[in-house]
Amino acid sequence: MLKYFIARQMVKRTKNRQFPVEFLEQKHVDLNQPYPNDSSYFYGGDKAGNAFIARMAFRGPKRQHEWWFDFFIKGRGFFGLKTDPGPDGKGFQMGSLKWENTVVGKEWRITYDGPVTDEQGKSYNCKTDLLFIGEHEPYDFAKSSDQSMIAKAIAGEKWSREFFFKMKDTQQTHYEQTGVFKGTISLDKDVYPFEMRASRDHSFGSRTWLTWDRHYWITGISEAGMHWTVTTIKWDFLGRLTAGFITHPDGHTDAIIECTDLETISREKLLPDHGFIDIHCRSGARHKVEFWRNGHFPYLMDGKYQMREAIGTYKFDGVDGLGMVEFGFHKDKYNID
């Protein structure tokens, strides 16, 4: 009981920490953190099956920065940036890969001018100019997490200096937003216009992928105007934690406090191509998400953590939707190939 009380106070201190959006939208690489990290991510997809994904993570001078820049064009296939885009620049920039906050809390412009390769290794000059437009306010995950659930998980572990050092990875600031992408991607002289359903996230604090055991992160938008993200993560030092949100068409947001666990979702196949997630919200509302994975972008983080970013289609409470289906597994513990 004493451990739970102490854990509850620790969680309360960290989860009550919320910042104005002007602060959140800046880059934060805190070199006082054990593993400095500022990660921002964009995803877009449409009914035709086209998809776009981009991510930059700035990790200070002692660790290699991370980048994703990949897309799928129906009829052309998968394309991606396989070489380092270049040095970190001012703000959110690596070489010519850049995003600019054109309207705080609302709009971001993603640009790139450089080489990409297709699945056969052929190189093309790619020019990308996409505008993300948020349809609702950014959602700070500090509002979402069930504090009692986190405190119980912490209290159930053996406490040590190493445990609390690793716990810093669970204390990141993290927010997300859903909306649309509009713009173009060109390959040599061929120009492709896109309008996609889209999502983005931004997190900063401490992160090392080496302590992650497995997770899923499911985000999308339904044709009825429901926007959602649901995620559950297990670390090697801490049991499963759940977070997420559902935003209704009128902008009202409900926090997710529980969802289908990792073992259940992988009962038939470790990396499922299709599945169901039951969601329980703080308001008492319950929802069901059915997902399909339709091809994916593979990534390996810190040489150990396997990520599969899939082009997602959904039914949210029976209504069609689009989005991204992400699964991750530590390669030393799980074989997904």
N, C-alpha and C positions, 0 to 999 in steps of 0.2 A: 504494500500500500504506500509506503514512504517513497519507493522508487517511482511509482506511478505519479505521485504528487509532484516530485521534483521534475520528472519528465514533462508533466503537463505545464509546469511553469516555464520550462525551457522552450517548449513549442509555442506557448502563448507569446513569448517575447519575440521569437523570429517571425511568426505568422501575422503579428500585428504591425509588422513593418511594411508600410505601403508608401509609394512615392508618386509625385505628380507625373503626368504623362510626358511633360517636357524633359524631365530627368530620365525617365525610362527609355526614351527614344534615342538617347546618346550611347556612345560606345564606352564600356567600362571594363578595363583590364586592370584589376587590382593586384599588384605584384605582392601584396601582403598575404594573399590567399595561398594555400598549399599548392593548388594547381590552377593558376589564373585562367579564366575562360570567359570570353564574350562571344556567344553564338547567336546568329540570326539566320532565319530559314524562310524560304518561300516555296509554295507548291501551287500549281494550277492544273486543271484538267477540264475537258469538255465531253459532250455526248459522243462525239466522233471517235474518242479514244486518244486524242492528242494530249500530251502532258508535258509539264515543265517543272524542274526542281533546281533550286540553287541554295547554297548555304556557304557562309563564311564563319570561321571560328578563329578569333584572335587569342593567342595563348601565351603572350609574353616572349621574351628573348630566349628562354631556355628550352622551349618546345616548338616543334614544327606547327605552323598554322594549318588549318583544315579548310578544304574547299570542296564543294559539289557544284557542278554546272552540267546538267544533262537534260535532254528532252527527247520526246518521241513524237514523230510526225507520221500520221497514218499514210500509208503508201510509200514512205521513205525509210522508216525504221528508227532505231535508236542512235543518238548522237551525244557526244560528251567531250568535255575538256579533260584530257588525261594527264596534262603536264601542269606544273605549278604556274598559276596565272601571273605571279610576280610578287614583288615585295609589298608588305603592308604599307598603305598610304594613310593620309589623314582621313579620319572618319571611317566609313565602311567601304574599304577599298583594298583590293589586291591586284596590282597591275592595272589592266583595263577592265577588270570585273569590279563593278561599283554599284552601290545603291545609295540613293539620295532621298532624304525625307522632305518631300515637297510641301506637304501639309501635315503638321504635327498631329499624330494620333489618327491619321486618316489616309494619307497617300504616300507611296514610295515608288520611285522610279529605278528600275533595274536595267543596267546597260552593260554591254560587253562587245568588244571588237577584237577578234583574234581567231586562232585555229580551233576547230573541233574535229573529231574523227568519227566515222561511222563504225558499224559492227565488224566490217572487214578491214578496218585500219586505214581507210582512205581519208585524207585530210581535206577540209573545206575551210574557207574563210567565213566566219560567222559574225553577223552583226545583230545584236539583240537590243530591243528597246521596248520594255514592257512597263506598264503603269499598274501598280496594285492600288485598288480603291477599297477601303474598308467600309462595310455596310453597317457595322455596329461599333460601339466603343471597344478598345482593347480590354481584354479580361485578365486581371492580375490573379495568378493562381494562389496568392496568399488568401484570397477570399474563398477559395474552393476547398482546400484540404480539411478533412475532418480531424480536428485537433485531438480528440480523444482516441481515435484510431492510431494516429502517429505516436501519441504518448504511450499507449499500450504496447506498440511494437518496440519502442525504445526501452521501456521498462522490462520487457521480456528478454532482452539481451544481456550478456555479461559485460559490465562496464569496465573500461580500461582506458588508458591514455590513447592507445591506438584506435579504439572504438570511437572516441569523441573526435579524434583527428579525422577519421573517415567520414564522420557524420556531417562535416562541413559541406560535403557534396550534396547533401539533401537540403541545404539551406540557401540555394540559389534564388535570386529574383527571377521570375519566369512569367511572361504574359503572352497572350495569343490574340489573334484577330482573324476574322473571316471576311471575304468579300469577293472581288472580281479582278481578273487580269485583262488588260486591253493593250494591244500593241502588235509588233511584228518580230519575226525571226527570219533572217536571210541566210542562205547557204550559197556562197558565190553569187550568182546573179538571180537565183530563185528567192522570191520573197513570199513569206507565209504570214498572213494576218491571223490573229488569234483573239478570241474572247472566251475566257475560262472562268469557272468557279475557282476560288482561290483561298488560301490560308497562309498565315505567316506566324512565326513565333520569334521571341527574343529572350535570351536568358543570360545572366551573368553572375559570377561568383567563382566557386571552385568546382572543377570537374576533372576526373580521370575516368576513362572508360574501363580501366583494368579491374575496378571493383564491381562493375555491373554484372549481374548474373543473367537476367533476361527481362524482356518487357514487351508490351505492345502500346502503340499510340494510334488511335483511330480518330480521324477528323473529316468532317464533310458538311455538305449543305443539301437539304432535301428540296424537292420541287414545291413543297408546302411552305418553304421559307424558314425551316428549322435549321439552326446552325449548331454544331456540337464538336467537342473534343472529349475523348475519354482515354485515360492512360492508366496503366498499372505497371509498377516497376519493382523488381526484386534485386537487391544487392547481395554481395557475398557476406556482408556484415549485418544485414538488417532484413527482416521479413518484408513481404509485399506491402506497398503503399499505393493508394488510388487517389486520383484527382481528375478534375474535368469540369465542364460546364455545358449547359444547353441554353442557347439564346433563341427566344421565340420571335416571330415576325414583328411584334410590336416593340422589340428591344429588351423585354424582360428576360433576365438571366437567372437560371437555377443552377446551383452547385451540385456536382455529382459527388456522392460520398461512398458509393460502392458499385462494383461491376463484376462481371464474370471473371473468375480467377484464371491464372495462367495455365494451370494443369487441365482445367476443364476445356478451355478453348483449344488445347493441343491434344485432346484425348484420342482422336483418330489419326492425326498427323501433326508432327511437331511444328511445322510451318504450314498452317492450313491455307488452302486456296479459297475456302468458303467457310463461314461460321456465323454464330449468333453471339451477341453480347447483350446481357440483361443489365439495365442501368437503374440505380436507385438514387433519387435526388433528395436534397435536404428538405424540400417542401413536402416530401412524401410521394411525389409523382414517380411513376415507373415507366420506362420506355424499353423498346427492343430494337436493336440494330442488327440487320443481316448484312454481311459484307461478302464481296468477291474480290480476289486479287487477280488483276488482268495484266500480267507482265510486271517486272520490277527493275529498279536501279539498285545494284549491289554496292556496298561500301564496307571497308574494314577499318575500324577505328583503333588507334594505338596498337595496331598489329594483332589485336586479340578479339575485339568485339565486332561481330558480324551484323550489319544492318541490311535490311531488305525493304526498300521504299517502293511500295506497289501502287500502280494505277488502280484506284478503287472505284467500285460501283456499290451502291447500297440500297437497302430499303430501311427507312427510319419510320418505325411504327406503320410499316406497310407502304410507305410512299417512297418512290424512287429518289435517289440522290447520287451525288458525285463527291469524290474526295480522295484522300490518301490513306493507305493501310500500311503502317510501319510495324515490323517485328524486329527484335534484336536478341542475339544470343551470344554468350561467351564461347568462343570456339574451342576452348580447352574442356568444356563441359557438355557441349551439345554439337551434334553433327547434323547440319541441315542441307548438306550437298547431296 
